[in-house]
């Protein structure tokens, strides 16, 4: 029981952090109504530190609220699938890789899954020109978010804090 309450509490906190990192730490993409943000760093970290479904839940709640707050509500259905795929793949792949040094590779692999999901959104909303103008910004978001998430994981490995996935 204690672990489930702790897991729920941490997931809620991470959802709030995802919202803050999405809504308040972002750069608008000039070519579209999208934006680059650090919410994915929180999602990826949550997926590997707590568990993949906690990462997905925190990501969906926080990023959808961020989309709505920033007036990008048309992206909500795509955000739901992007954050679900990102967290589940990164989290499970991270746990499947036994080599601690190689585990970090799971983070950008999961993060890259947002690119085709949002590319579909861009294509629906504006055609190939919007895909070509906006997708490079998604790749920047993947790189920055992956780097931040990996740094957090490496820092926490140096401390006595254990992830919930190790308990």
DSSP file (Angstrom, degrees, kcal/mol; ACC not computed):
  #  RESIDUE AA STRUCTURE BP1 BP2  ACC     N-H-->O    O-->H-N    N-H-->O    O-->H-N    TCO  KAPPA ALPHA  PHI   PSI    X-CA   Y-CA   Z-CA
    1    1 A X     >        0   0    0      0, 0.0     4,-2.3     0, 0.0     5,-0.2   0.000 360.0 360.0 360.0 -45.2    0.0    0.0    0.0
    2    2 A X  H  >  +     0   0    0      1,-0.2     4,-2.5     2,-0.2     5,-0.2   0.910 360.0  50.1 -58.0 -43.5    2.8    2.4    0.9
    3    3 A X  H  > S+     0   0    0      1,-0.2     4,-2.7     2,-0.2    -1,-0.2   0.884 109.5  50.6 -64.7 -38.7    4.5    2.0   -2.4
    4    4 A X  H  > S+     0   0    0      2,-0.2     4,-2.6     1,-0.2    -1,-0.2   0.893 111.5  47.6 -69.5 -37.4    1.3    2.6   -4.4
    5    5 A X  H  X S+     0   0    0     -4,-2.3     4,-2.6     2,-0.2    -2,-0.2   0.921 113.9  48.1 -65.2 -43.4    0.5    5.8   -2.5
    6    6 A X  H  X S+     0   0    0     -4,-2.5     4,-2.7    -5,-0.2     5,-0.2   0.917 112.2  49.3 -61.5 -43.6    4.1    6.9   -3.0
    7    7 A X  H  X S+     0   0    0     -4,-2.7     4,-2.4     2,-0.2    -2,-0.2   0.920 112.7  46.8 -63.1 -45.3    3.9    6.0   -6.7
    8    8 A X  H  X S+     0   0    0     -4,-2.6     4,-2.3     2,-0.2    -2,-0.2   0.910 113.2  49.2 -63.7 -42.3    0.6    7.9   -7.1
    9    9 A X  H  X S+     0   0    0     -4,-2.6     4,-2.4     2,-0.2    -2,-0.2   0.940 113.1  45.8 -63.4 -48.2    2.0   10.9   -5.3
   10   10 A X  H  X S+     0   0    0     -4,-2.7     4,-2.7     1,-0.2    -1,-0.2   0.882 111.2  53.4 -63.4 -38.0    5.2   11.0   -7.3
   11   11 A X  H  X S+     0   0    0     -4,-2.4     4,-2.1    -5,-0.2    -1,-0.2   0.913 109.8  48.2 -63.5 -41.7    3.2   10.6  -10.5
   12   12 A X  H  X S+     0   0    0     -4,-2.3     4,-2.1     2,-0.2    -2,-0.2   0.910 111.8  48.9 -63.7 -42.6    1.0   13.5   -9.6
   13   13 A X  H  X S+     0   0    0     -4,-2.4     4,-2.5     1,-0.2    -2,-0.2   0.913 111.9  49.3 -62.7 -42.3    4.0   15.7   -8.8
   14   14 A X  H  X S+     0   0    0     -4,-2.7     4,-2.5     2,-0.2    -1,-0.2   0.847 107.6  54.3 -68.4 -33.0    5.7   14.7  -12.1
   15   15 A X  H  X S+     0   0    0     -4,-2.1     4,-2.2     2,-0.2    -1,-0.2   0.920 110.3  47.3 -63.4 -42.6    2.4   15.6  -14.0
   16   16 A X  H  X S+     0   0    0     -4,-2.1     4,-2.4     2,-0.2    -2,-0.2   0.916 112.6  48.7 -64.0 -43.3    2.6   19.0  -12.4
   17   17 A X  H  X S+     0   0    0     -4,-2.5     4,-3.0     2,-0.2     5,-0.2   0.879 109.2  53.6 -64.2 -37.2    6.3   19.4  -13.3
   18   18 A X  H  X S+     0   0    0     -4,-2.5     4,-1.9     2,-0.2     5,-0.2   0.927 109.0  49.1 -62.1 -44.0    5.5   18.3  -16.8
   19   19 A X  H  X S+     0   0    0     -4,-2.2     4,-3.5     2,-0.2     5,-0.4   0.944 113.4  45.8 -59.4 -48.5    2.9   21.0  -17.1
   20   20 A X  H  X>S+     0   0    0     -4,-2.4     4,-2.3     1,-0.2     5,-0.6   0.926 114.4  47.6 -61.9 -45.4    5.2   23.6  -15.7
   21   21 A X  H  <5S+     0   0    0     -4,-3.0    17,-1.6     3,-0.2    18,-0.5   0.782 118.9  42.1 -67.9 -26.3    8.1   22.5  -18.0
   22   22 A X  H  <5S+     0   0    0     -4,-1.9    -2,-0.2    16,-0.2    -1,-0.2   0.918 122.2  35.0 -83.0 -49.1    5.7   22.5  -21.0
   23   23 A X  H  <5S+     0   0    0     -4,-3.5     3,-0.2    -5,-0.2    -3,-0.2   0.796 130.3  26.9 -80.4 -30.0    3.7   25.6  -20.4
   24   24 A X  T  <5S+     0   0    0     -4,-2.3     2,-0.5    -5,-0.4    -3,-0.2   0.603 116.2  54.4-114.6 -13.6    6.4   27.9  -19.0
   25   25 A X  S   <S+     0   0    0     -5,-0.6    13,-1.1    -4,-0.3     2,-0.3  -0.688  86.8 113.6-119.2  76.5    9.7   26.7  -20.3
   26   26 A X  E     -A   37   0A   0     -2,-0.5     2,-0.4    11,-0.2    11,-0.2  -0.946  53.3-145.6-144.4 161.1    9.0   26.7  -24.1
   27   27 A X  E     -A   36   0A   0      9,-2.7     9,-3.1    -2,-0.3     2,-0.1  -0.998  30.3-123.4-128.3 125.2    9.9   28.4  -27.3
   28   28 A X  E     -A   35   0A   0     -2,-0.4     2,-0.6     7,-0.2     7,-0.3  -0.394  19.4-125.7 -67.8 143.3    7.2   28.9  -30.0
   29   29 A X    >   -     0   0    0      5,-2.4     3,-1.4     1,-0.1     5,-0.2  -0.820  15.0-148.8 -88.0 119.5    7.9   27.4  -33.4
   30   30 A X  T 3  S+     0   0    0     -2,-0.6    -1,-0.1     1,-0.3   104,-0.1   0.805  92.2  55.5 -61.5 -29.5    7.5   30.3  -35.9
   31   31 A X  T 3  S+     0   0    0    102,-0.2    -1,-0.3    99,-0.1     2,-0.2   0.612 119.1  10.4 -81.1 -11.7    6.2   28.1  -38.7
   32   32 A X  S <  S-     0   0    0     -3,-1.4    -3,-0.1     2,-0.2    90,-0.0  -0.793  83.2 -92.9-148.6-172.8    3.3   26.6  -36.7
   33   33 A X  S    S+     0   0    0     -2,-0.2    -3,-0.1    -5,-0.1     2,-0.0   0.301  92.6 101.2 -92.4   8.3    1.2   26.8  -33.6
   34   34 A X        -     0   0    0     -5,-0.2    -5,-2.4    -6,-0.1     2,-0.3  -0.196  55.3-157.5 -83.8-179.8    3.6   24.3  -31.9
   35   35 A X  E     -A   28   0A   0     -7,-0.3     2,-0.4    37,-0.1    -7,-0.2  -0.989  18.8-119.4-158.0 155.0    6.4   24.9  -29.5
   36   36 A X  E     +A   27   0A   0     -9,-3.1    -9,-2.7    -2,-0.3     2,-0.3  -0.843  44.5 161.9 -98.1 135.1    9.6   23.3  -28.2
   37   37 A X  E     -A   26   0A   0     -2,-0.4     3,-0.3   -11,-0.2   -11,-0.2  -0.884  49.1-117.9-147.3 175.2    9.6   22.6  -24.4
   38   38 A X  S >> S+     0   0    0    -17,-1.6     4,-1.0   -13,-1.1     3,-0.9   0.288  81.5 103.6-101.6   8.4   11.2   20.7  -21.6
   39   39 A X  H 3> S+     0   0    0    -18,-0.5     4,-2.1     1,-0.3     3,-0.3   0.845  74.5  61.2 -58.7 -34.0    8.2   18.7  -20.6
   40   40 A X  H 3> S+     0   0    0     -3,-0.3     4,-2.8     1,-0.2    -1,-0.3   0.811  95.8  60.6 -65.7 -28.3    9.6   15.6  -22.4
   41   41 A X  H <> S+     0   0    0     -3,-0.9     4,-2.1     2,-0.2    -1,-0.2   0.916 107.9  44.6 -62.8 -41.2   12.6   15.6  -20.0
   42   42 A X  H  X S+     0   0    0     -4,-1.0     4,-2.6    -3,-0.3    -2,-0.2   0.911 113.6  50.4 -68.0 -42.5   10.2   15.2  -17.1
   43   43 A X  H  X S+     0   0    0     -4,-2.1     4,-2.3     2,-0.2    -2,-0.2   0.938 112.7  45.6 -61.0 -48.5    8.2   12.5  -18.9
   44   44 A X  H  X S+     0   0    0     -4,-2.8     4,-1.5     2,-0.2     5,-0.2   0.909 113.3  49.4 -63.8 -43.2   11.3   10.5  -19.8
   45   45 A X  H  X S+     0   0    0     -4,-2.1     4,-2.9    -5,-0.2     5,-0.3   0.923 111.7  49.2 -61.7 -44.1   12.8   10.8  -16.4
   46   46 A X  H  X>S+     0   0    0     -4,-2.6     4,-2.3     1,-0.2     5,-1.3   0.890 106.8  56.6 -62.2 -39.9    9.5    9.6  -14.8
   47   47 A X  H  <5S+     0   0    0     -4,-2.3    -1,-0.2     1,-0.2    -2,-0.2   0.843 118.6  31.2 -62.6 -34.3    9.3    6.7  -17.2
   48   48 A X  H  <5S+     0   0    0     -4,-1.5    -2,-0.2    -3,-0.2    -1,-0.2   0.766 123.5  45.7 -95.3 -27.5   12.6    5.4  -16.1
   49   49 A X  H  <5S+     0   0    0     -4,-2.9   115,-1.5    -5,-0.2   116,-1.2   0.876 133.1  11.1 -85.2 -39.4   12.6    6.5  -12.4
   50   50 A X  T  <5S-     0   0    0     -4,-2.3     2,-0.3    -5,-0.3    -3,-0.2   0.834 121.1 -68.4-100.6 -74.0    9.1    5.5  -11.4
   51   51 A X     >< -     0   0    0     -5,-1.3     4,-2.2     1,-0.1     3,-0.3  -0.926  40.5 -95.5-173.9 164.7    7.8    3.3  -14.2
   52   52 A X  H  > S+     0   0    0     -2,-0.3     4,-2.3     1,-0.2     5,-0.1   0.863 121.1  48.2 -59.3 -39.5    6.7    3.5  -17.9
   53   53 A X  H  > S+     0   0    0      2,-0.2     4,-2.7     1,-0.2    -1,-0.2   0.835 109.4  52.8 -74.2 -30.3    3.0    4.0  -17.1
   54   54 A X  H  > S+     0   0    0     -3,-0.3     4,-2.9     2,-0.2     5,-0.3   0.904 110.6  49.3 -65.4 -40.8    3.6    6.6  -14.5
   55   55 A X  H  X S+     0   0    0     -4,-2.2     4,-2.4    -9,-0.3    -2,-0.2   0.909 112.2  47.7 -62.2 -42.5    5.7    8.4  -17.2
   56   56 A X  H  X S+     0   0    0     -4,-2.3     4,-3.0     2,-0.2     5,-0.2   0.932 114.2  45.9 -64.6 -45.7    2.9    8.1  -19.7
   57   57 A X  H  X S+     0   0    0     -4,-2.7     4,-2.6     2,-0.2     5,-0.3   0.936 115.0  46.0 -64.6 -47.0    0.2    9.3  -17.2
   58   58 A X  H  X S+     0   0    0     -4,-2.9     4,-2.5     1,-0.2     5,-0.3   0.902 115.8  48.6 -61.1 -40.2    2.4   12.2  -16.0
   59   59 A X  H  X S+     0   0    0     -4,-2.4     4,-2.4    -5,-0.3     5,-0.4   0.920 112.4  46.0 -67.0 -44.8    3.1   13.1  -19.6
   60   60 A X  H  X S+     0   0    0     -4,-3.0     4,-2.1     2,-0.2     5,-0.3   0.956 118.2  42.0 -64.6 -49.6   -0.4   12.9  -20.9
   61   61 A X  H  X S+     0   0    0     -4,-2.6     4,-2.1    -5,-0.2     5,-0.2   0.965 121.4  39.9 -62.4 -53.0   -1.8   14.9  -18.0
   62   62 A X  H  X S+     0   0    0     -4,-2.5     4,-1.9    -5,-0.3    -2,-0.2   0.908 119.2  43.7 -66.1 -44.3    0.9   17.6  -17.9
   63   63 A X  H  X S+     0   0    0     -4,-2.4     4,-2.8    -5,-0.3    -1,-0.2   0.877 113.1  51.0 -73.1 -37.1    1.4   17.9  -21.7
   64   64 A X  H  X S+     0   0    0     -4,-2.1     4,-2.6    -5,-0.4     5,-0.2   0.929 111.7  48.0 -64.6 -43.7   -2.3   18.0  -22.5
   65   65 A X  H  X S+     0   0    0     -4,-2.1     4,-2.7    -5,-0.3    -2,-0.2   0.890 111.6  51.7 -61.8 -37.4   -2.8   20.7  -19.9
   66   66 A X  H  X S+     0   0    0     -4,-1.9     4,-2.3     2,-0.2     6,-0.2   0.923 109.0  49.5 -63.6 -45.0    0.2   22.6  -21.4
   67   67 A X  H  <>S+     0   0    0     -4,-2.8     5,-3.1     1,-0.2     4,-0.4   0.939 114.1  45.4 -58.1 -47.4   -1.3   22.4  -24.9
   68   68 A X  H ><5S+     0   0    0     -4,-2.6     3,-1.1     1,-0.2     5,-0.2   0.913 112.6  50.7 -64.5 -42.8   -4.6   23.7  -23.6
   69   69 A X  H 3<5S+     0   0    0     -4,-2.7    -1,-0.2     1,-0.2    -2,-0.2   0.876 112.9  46.1 -61.8 -38.8   -3.0   26.5  -21.6
   70   70 A X  T 3<5S-     0   0    0     -4,-2.3    -1,-0.2    -5,-0.2    -2,-0.2   0.384 117.6-109.0 -89.5   4.3   -0.9   27.6  -24.5
   71   71 A X  T < 5S+     0   0    0     -3,-1.1     3,-0.2    -4,-0.4    -3,-0.2   0.750  85.6 119.7  77.9  23.2   -3.8   27.5  -27.0
   72   72 A X    > < +     0   0    0     -5,-3.1     3,-2.1    -6,-0.2     4,-0.3  -0.214  22.3 139.7-111.1  40.9   -2.6   24.5  -28.9
   73   73 A X  G >   +     0   0    0      1,-0.3     3,-1.6    -6,-0.2     4,-0.3   0.740  59.4  71.8 -58.6 -25.6   -5.6   22.4  -28.2
   74   74 A X  G 3  S+     0   0    0      1,-0.3    -1,-0.3    -3,-0.2     4,-0.3   0.719  95.0  55.5 -65.0 -18.2   -5.7   21.0  -31.7
   75   75 A X  G <> S+     0   0    0     -3,-2.1     4,-2.9     1,-0.2     3,-0.4   0.535  78.3  98.8 -88.8  -6.6   -2.6   19.0  -30.8
   76   76 A X  H <> S+     0   0    0     -3,-1.6     4,-2.4    -4,-0.3     5,-0.2   0.886  81.1  48.4 -52.9 -49.8   -4.2   17.3  -27.8
   77   77 A X  H  > S+     0   0    0     -4,-0.3     4,-1.5    -3,-0.2    -1,-0.2   0.899 116.1  45.1 -60.0 -36.8   -5.0   13.9  -29.5
   78   78 A X  H  > S+     0   0    0     -3,-0.4     4,-2.9    -4,-0.3    -1,-0.2   0.878 110.0  54.7 -71.9 -37.9   -1.5   13.7  -31.0
   79   79 A X  H  X S+     0   0    0     -4,-2.9     4,-2.7     2,-0.2     5,-0.3   0.899 104.2  55.4 -61.2 -41.6    0.0   14.7  -27.6
   80   80 A X  H  X S+     0   0    0     -4,-2.4     4,-1.8    -5,-0.2    -1,-0.2   0.945 114.3  38.6 -57.6 -49.8   -1.8   11.9  -25.9
   81   81 A X  H  X S+     0   0    0     -4,-1.5     4,-2.6     2,-0.2     5,-0.3   0.895 115.2  53.4 -70.4 -39.3   -0.4    9.3  -28.3
   82   82 A X  H  X S+     0   0    0     -4,-2.9     4,-2.5     1,-0.2    -2,-0.2   0.934 113.2  42.1 -61.5 -46.7    3.1   10.9  -28.5
   83   83 A X  H  X S+     0   0    0     -4,-2.7     4,-2.3     2,-0.2     5,-0.3   0.862 114.0  52.4 -71.4 -35.2    3.6   10.9  -24.7
   84   84 A X  H  X S+     0   0    0     -4,-1.8     4,-2.3    -5,-0.3     5,-0.3   0.964 114.6  41.2 -62.1 -52.6    2.1    7.4  -24.3
   85   85 A X  H  X S+     0   0    0     -4,-2.6     4,-2.4     1,-0.2     5,-0.4   0.927 115.1  52.1 -61.7 -46.0    4.5    5.9  -26.9
   86   86 A X  H  X S+     0   0    0     -4,-2.5     4,-2.2    -5,-0.3     5,-0.3   0.937 114.9  39.7 -56.5 -52.2    7.5    7.9  -25.7
   87   87 A X  H  X S+     0   0    0     -4,-2.3     4,-2.7     2,-0.2     5,-0.3   0.917 116.7  47.7 -68.9 -45.3    7.2    7.0  -22.0
   88   88 A X  H  X S+     0   0    0     -4,-2.3     4,-2.4    -5,-0.3     5,-0.3   0.932 116.5  42.7 -65.7 -45.3    6.2    3.3  -22.5
   89   89 A X  H  X S+     0   0    0     -4,-2.4     4,-2.3    -5,-0.3     5,-0.3   0.948 117.9  44.8 -67.0 -47.8    9.0    2.6  -25.0
   90   90 A X  H  X S+     0   0    0     -4,-2.2     4,-2.2    -5,-0.4    -2,-0.2   0.929 116.6  46.7 -61.8 -44.8   11.7    4.5  -23.1
   91   91 A X  H  X S+     0   0    0     -4,-2.7     4,-1.8    -5,-0.3    -2,-0.2   0.933 116.8  40.6 -65.6 -47.7   10.7    3.0  -19.8
   92   92 A X  H  X S+     0   0    0     -4,-2.4     4,-1.9    -5,-0.3    -1,-0.2   0.886 116.0  50.0 -71.1 -37.1   10.5   -0.6  -20.8
   93   93 A X  H  X S+     0   0    0     -4,-2.3     4,-1.7    -5,-0.3    -1,-0.2   0.905 108.7  53.8 -65.8 -40.1   13.5   -0.4  -23.0
   94   94 A X  H  < S+     0   0    0     -4,-2.2    -2,-0.2    -5,-0.3    -1,-0.2   0.915 112.3  44.0 -57.7 -44.9   15.5    1.1  -20.2
   95   95 A X  H  < S+     0   0    0     -4,-1.8    -1,-0.2     1,-0.2    -2,-0.2   0.802 110.3  55.7 -72.0 -29.5   14.5   -1.8  -17.9
   96   96 A X  H  < S+     0   0    0     -4,-1.9     2,-0.6    -5,-0.1    -1,-0.2   0.792  91.2  80.6 -74.7 -28.1   15.2   -4.4  -20.5
   97   97 A X     <  -     0   0    0     -4,-1.7     6,-0.1     1,-0.2     9,-0.0  -0.713  59.9-172.4 -83.0 118.4   18.8   -3.2  -21.0
   98   98 A X        +     0   0    0     -2,-0.6     2,-0.6     4,-0.1    -1,-0.2   0.766  59.9  90.8 -84.4 -26.9   20.9   -4.7  -18.3
   99   99 A X    >>  -     0   0    0      1,-0.2     4,-1.5     2,-0.1     3,-0.5  -0.610  68.4-151.2 -74.0 115.0   24.1   -2.8  -19.0
  100  100 A X  H 3> S+     0   0    0     -2,-0.6     4,-0.5     1,-0.3    -1,-0.2   0.838  94.6  52.0 -58.2 -36.0   23.9    0.4  -16.9
  101  101 A X  H 34 S+     0   0    0      1,-0.2     3,-0.3     2,-0.1    -1,-0.3   0.846 113.1  44.2 -70.6 -32.7   26.0    2.3  -19.4
  102  102 A X  H X4 S+     0   0    0     -3,-0.5     3,-1.7     1,-0.2     4,-0.4   0.659  92.0  83.5 -85.6 -16.9   23.8    1.3  -22.3
  103  103 A X  H >< S+     0   0    0     -4,-1.5     3,-2.1     1,-0.3     4,-0.4   0.854  79.3  66.1 -55.8 -36.8   20.5    2.0  -20.5
  104  104 A X  T >X S+     0   0    0     -4,-0.5     3,-1.0    -3,-0.3     4,-0.7   0.736  85.8  71.6 -60.9 -22.3   20.6    5.7  -21.3
  105  105 A X  H <> S+     0   0    0     -3,-1.7     4,-1.3     1,-0.2    -1,-0.3   0.757  85.9  67.4 -64.6 -22.9   20.2    4.9  -25.0
  106  106 A X  H <> S+     0   0    0     -3,-2.1     4,-2.3    -4,-0.4    -1,-0.2   0.818  90.3  64.7 -65.8 -29.7   16.6    3.9  -24.3
  107  107 A X  H <> S+     0   0    0     -3,-1.0     4,-2.4    -4,-0.4    -1,-0.2   0.954 105.5  38.3 -64.8 -53.7   15.8    7.5  -23.5
  108  108 A X  H  X S+     0   0    0     -4,-0.7     4,-2.3     2,-0.2    -1,-0.2   0.836 112.9  59.0 -68.3 -27.8   16.4    9.1  -26.9
  109  109 A X  H  < S+     0   0    0     -4,-1.3     4,-0.5     2,-0.2    -2,-0.2   0.953 111.3  40.6 -62.0 -47.8   14.9    6.0  -28.6
  110  110 A X  H >< S+     0   0    0     -4,-2.3     3,-1.4     1,-0.2     4,-0.2   0.914 114.0  53.8 -64.1 -42.4   11.6    6.6  -26.8
  111  111 A X  H >< S+     0   0    0     -4,-2.4     3,-1.9     1,-0.3     4,-0.3   0.852  97.3  65.2 -62.6 -34.8   11.8   10.4  -27.2
  112  112 A X  T >X S+     0   0    0     -4,-2.3     3,-1.2     1,-0.3     4,-0.6   0.713  84.4  76.5 -62.0 -18.7   12.2   10.0  -31.0
  113  113 A X  H <> S+     0   0    0     -3,-1.4     4,-1.0    -4,-0.5    -1,-0.3   0.687  82.0  66.6 -69.0 -15.8    8.7    8.6  -31.2
  114  114 A X  H <> S+     0   0    0     -3,-1.9     4,-2.7    -4,-0.2     5,-0.3   0.818  89.3  68.6 -70.6 -27.2    7.2   12.0  -30.7
  115  115 A X  H <> S+     0   0    0     -3,-1.2     4,-2.2    -4,-0.3    -2,-0.2   0.939 101.8  39.6 -62.7 -52.6    8.6   13.0  -34.1
  116  116 A X  H  X S+     0   0    0     -4,-0.6     4,-1.9     2,-0.2    -1,-0.2   0.863 115.3  54.3 -67.0 -31.4    6.4   10.9  -36.4
  117  117 A X  H  X S+     0   0    0     -4,-1.0     4,-1.5     1,-0.2    -2,-0.2   0.957 114.4  39.1 -65.2 -49.0    3.3   11.5  -34.2
  118  118 A X  H  X S+     0   0    0     -4,-2.7     4,-2.8     1,-0.2    -1,-0.2   0.817 110.0  61.1 -71.7 -28.5    3.6   15.3  -34.5
  119  119 A X  H  X S+     0   0    0     -4,-2.2     4,-2.5    -5,-0.3    -1,-0.2   0.898 103.4  51.5 -61.9 -38.8    4.7   15.0  -38.1
  120  120 A X  H  X S+     0   0    0     -4,-1.9     4,-2.4     2,-0.2    -1,-0.2   0.921 109.9  49.4 -61.6 -43.1    1.3   13.4  -38.8
  121  121 A X  H  X S+     0   0    0     -4,-1.5     4,-2.6     1,-0.2     5,-0.2   0.933 111.3  48.6 -61.2 -45.8   -0.4   16.4  -37.0
  122  122 A X  H  X>S+     0   0    0     -4,-2.8     4,-2.6     1,-0.2     5,-0.6   0.901 111.0  50.7 -62.1 -40.2    1.6   18.9  -39.0
  123  123 A X  H  X5S+     0   0    0     -4,-2.5     4,-1.6     3,-0.2    -1,-0.2   0.917 112.3  46.4 -64.4 -43.2    0.7   17.1  -42.3
  124  124 A X  H  <5S+     0   0    0     -4,-2.4    -2,-0.2     1,-0.2    -1,-0.2   0.912 119.7  39.9 -64.2 -42.3   -3.0   17.1  -41.3
  125  125 A X  H  <5S-     0   0    0     -4,-2.6    -2,-0.2    -5,-0.2    -1,-0.2   0.755 141.0  -3.2 -82.1 -25.1   -3.0   20.7  -40.3
  126  126 A X  H  <5S-     0   0    0     -4,-2.6     4,-0.5    -5,-0.2     3,-0.4   0.425  91.1-120.3-152.1   4.2   -0.7   22.2  -43.0
  127  127 A X    >X< -     0   0    0     -4,-1.6     4,-1.6    -5,-0.6     3,-0.6  -0.269  61.2 -36.8  82.0-170.7    0.7   19.6  -45.4
  128  128 A X  H 3> S+     0   0    0      1,-0.2     4,-2.8     2,-0.2     5,-0.2   0.801 130.9  62.1 -64.5 -31.0    4.3   18.7  -46.2
  129  129 A X  H 3> S+     0   0    0     -3,-0.4     4,-1.7     1,-0.2    -1,-0.2   0.897 106.2  46.0 -64.1 -37.3    5.5   22.3  -45.9
  130  130 A X  H <> S+     0   0    0     -3,-0.6     4,-2.3    -4,-0.5     5,-0.3   0.869 111.3  52.9 -71.1 -36.3    4.5   22.4  -42.2
  131  131 A X  H  X S+     0   0    0     -4,-1.6     4,-2.4     1,-0.2     5,-0.2   0.948 112.5  44.4 -61.0 -47.9    6.1   18.9  -41.6
  132  132 A X  H  < S+     0   0    0     -4,-2.8     4,-0.4     1,-0.2    -1,-0.2   0.819 116.8  46.0 -68.5 -30.9    9.4   20.1  -43.1
  133  133 A X  H  < S+     0   0    0     -4,-1.7     4,-0.2    -5,-0.2    -1,-0.2   0.821 122.9  32.2 -80.1 -31.1    9.3   23.4  -41.2
  134  134 A X  H >X S+     0   0    0     -4,-2.3     4,-1.2    -5,-0.1     3,-1.1   0.798 100.3  72.3-100.4 -32.7    8.3   22.0  -37.8
  135  135 A X  H 3X S+     0   0    0     -4,-2.4     4,-2.0    -5,-0.3     3,-0.2   0.835  90.2  61.3 -60.3 -35.2    9.8   18.6  -37.5
  136  136 A X  H 3> S+     0   0    0     -4,-0.4     4,-1.7    -5,-0.2    -1,-0.3   0.870 102.6  53.3 -58.9 -32.2   13.4   19.8  -37.1
  137  137 A X  H <> S+     0   0    0     -3,-1.1     4,-2.3     2,-0.2    -1,-0.2   0.856 105.1  54.0 -69.1 -33.8   12.2   21.6  -33.9
  138  138 A X  H  X S+     0   0    0     -4,-1.2     4,-2.5    -3,-0.2    -1,-0.2   0.890 106.4  52.2 -64.7 -38.1   10.8   18.3  -32.6
  139  139 A X  H  X S+     0   0    0     -4,-2.0     4,-2.3     2,-0.2    -2,-0.2   0.875 108.3  50.7 -65.1 -36.8   14.3   16.8  -33.2
  140  140 A X  H  X S+     0   0    0     -4,-1.7     4,-2.7     2,-0.2     5,-0.3   0.922 110.0  50.3 -64.3 -43.3   15.8   19.6  -31.1
  141  141 A X  H  X S+     0   0    0     -4,-2.3     4,-2.7     1,-0.2     5,-0.3   0.904 109.8  50.8 -61.0 -41.7   13.3   18.9  -28.4
  142  142 A X  H  X S+     0   0    0     -4,-2.5     4,-2.4     2,-0.2     5,-0.2   0.935 112.7  46.2 -60.2 -47.3   14.1   15.2  -28.5
  143  143 A X  H  X S+     0   0    0     -4,-2.3     4,-2.2     2,-0.2    -2,-0.2   0.933 117.1  41.8 -64.2 -47.4   17.9   16.0  -28.2
  144  144 A X  H  X S+     0   0    0     -4,-2.7     4,-2.4     2,-0.2     5,-0.2   0.936 117.0  47.1 -67.9 -46.3   17.6   18.5  -25.3
  145  145 A X  H  X S+     0   0    0     -4,-2.7     4,-2.5    -5,-0.3     5,-0.2   0.895 112.9  49.7 -63.6 -40.0   15.0   16.5  -23.4
  146  146 A X  H  X S+     0   0    0     -4,-2.4     4,-2.8    -5,-0.3     5,-0.2   0.924 111.1  49.4 -63.5 -44.3   17.0   13.3  -23.7
  147  147 A X  H  X S+     0   0    0     -4,-2.2     4,-2.3    -5,-0.2    -2,-0.2   0.916 113.1  46.3 -62.6 -43.5   20.1   15.0  -22.5
  148  148 A X  H  X S+     0   0    0     -4,-2.4     4,-2.2     2,-0.2    -1,-0.2   0.925 114.4  47.8 -64.6 -44.6   18.4   16.6  -19.5
  149  149 A X  H  X S+     0   0    0     -4,-2.5     4,-2.3     2,-0.2    -2,-0.2   0.913 111.9  48.8 -64.4 -43.5   16.7   13.3  -18.6
  150  150 A X  H  X S+     0   0    0     -4,-2.8     4,-2.7     1,-0.2    -1,-0.2   0.912 110.1  52.6 -62.4 -42.0   20.0   11.3  -19.0
  151  151 A X  H  X S+     0   0    0     -4,-2.3     4,-2.4    -5,-0.2    -2,-0.2   0.915 109.2  49.3 -60.8 -42.7   21.8   13.9  -16.8
  152  152 A X  H  X S+     0   0    0     -4,-2.2     4,-2.5     2,-0.2    -1,-0.2   0.916 111.6  48.9 -61.8 -43.6   19.1   13.5  -14.1
  153  153 A X  H  X S+     0   0    0     -4,-2.3     4,-1.8     1,-0.2    -2,-0.2   0.927 112.4  47.9 -62.4 -45.1   19.4    9.7  -14.2
  154  154 A X  H  X S+     0   0    0     -4,-2.7     4,-0.9     2,-0.2    -2,-0.2   0.888 111.8  49.7 -65.3 -39.2   23.2    9.8  -13.9
  155  155 A X  H >< S+     0   0    0     -4,-2.4     3,-0.8     1,-0.2     4,-0.5   0.934 111.0  48.9 -64.8 -45.5   23.1   12.3  -11.1
  156  156 A X  H >< S+     0   0    0     -4,-2.5     3,-0.8     1,-0.3     5,-0.3   0.804 103.5  61.0 -67.5 -27.8   20.6   10.2   -9.1
  157  157 A X  H 3< S+     0   0    0     -4,-1.8    -1,-0.3     1,-0.2    -2,-0.2   0.811 101.0  55.3 -65.1 -28.0   22.7    7.1   -9.7
  158  158 A X  T << S+     0   0    0     -4,-0.9    -1,-0.2    -3,-0.8    -2,-0.2   0.619 105.6  64.1 -79.6 -12.9   25.5    8.8   -7.8
  159  159 A X  S <  S-     0   0    0     -3,-0.8    -3,-0.0    -4,-0.5     0, 0.0  -0.374  95.0-108.1-100.1-178.4   23.2    9.4   -4.8
  160  160 A X  S    S+     0   0    0     -2,-0.1     2,-0.4     2,-0.1    -3,-0.1   0.393  80.7 117.1 -90.5   2.7   21.5    7.0   -2.4
  161  161 A X        -     0   0    0     -5,-0.3     2,-0.4     1,-0.0    -2,-0.2  -0.595  52.9-155.8 -74.9 123.9   18.1    7.7   -4.0
  162  162 A X        -     0   0    0     -2,-0.4     2,-0.1     1,-0.0    -2,-0.1  -0.796  15.9-118.6-100.3 143.6   16.7    4.6   -5.5
  163  163 A X    >>  -     0   0    0     -2,-0.4     3,-1.3     1,-0.1     4,-0.5  -0.411  23.4-118.1 -72.5 156.2   14.2    4.7   -8.3
  164  164 A X  G >4 S+     0   0    0   -115,-1.5     3,-0.8     1,-0.3  -114,-0.2   0.784 113.9  65.4 -64.4 -25.6   10.8    3.0   -7.6
  165  165 A X  G 34 S+     0   0    0   -116,-1.2    -1,-0.3     1,-0.2  -115,-0.1   0.714  99.2  52.5 -70.2 -18.9   11.5    0.6  -10.4
  166  166 A X  G <4        0   0    0     -3,-1.3    -1,-0.2  -117,-0.3    -2,-0.2   0.588 360.0 360.0 -90.4 -11.8   14.5   -0.8   -8.4
  167  167 A X    <<        0   0    0     -3,-0.8    -1,-0.2    -4,-0.5    -2,-0.1   0.472 360.0 360.0 -84.1 360.0   12.4   -1.5   -5.3
